Amino acid sequence: MLYFLIGALLGMAQMLWRFIRTPFDMSYPVQGFAFSAAIGAASYGTILWLILG
């Protein structure tokens, strides 16, 4: 569970870092961060779980 939480944080951090580098229109910021958290948890969380778990 911890790996997926870290993955969600990494996904949101990646979106925030992209926004800082190249600002874009954030019409729906809450949905965007929720989507990036879900994708980050699925991808980064699975990778961390497979490597460290």
Secondary structure, DSSP 8 states (H G I E B T S, - for coil): -HHHHHHHHHHHHHHHHHHHHS----SSHHHHHHHHHHHHHHHHHHHHHHHH-
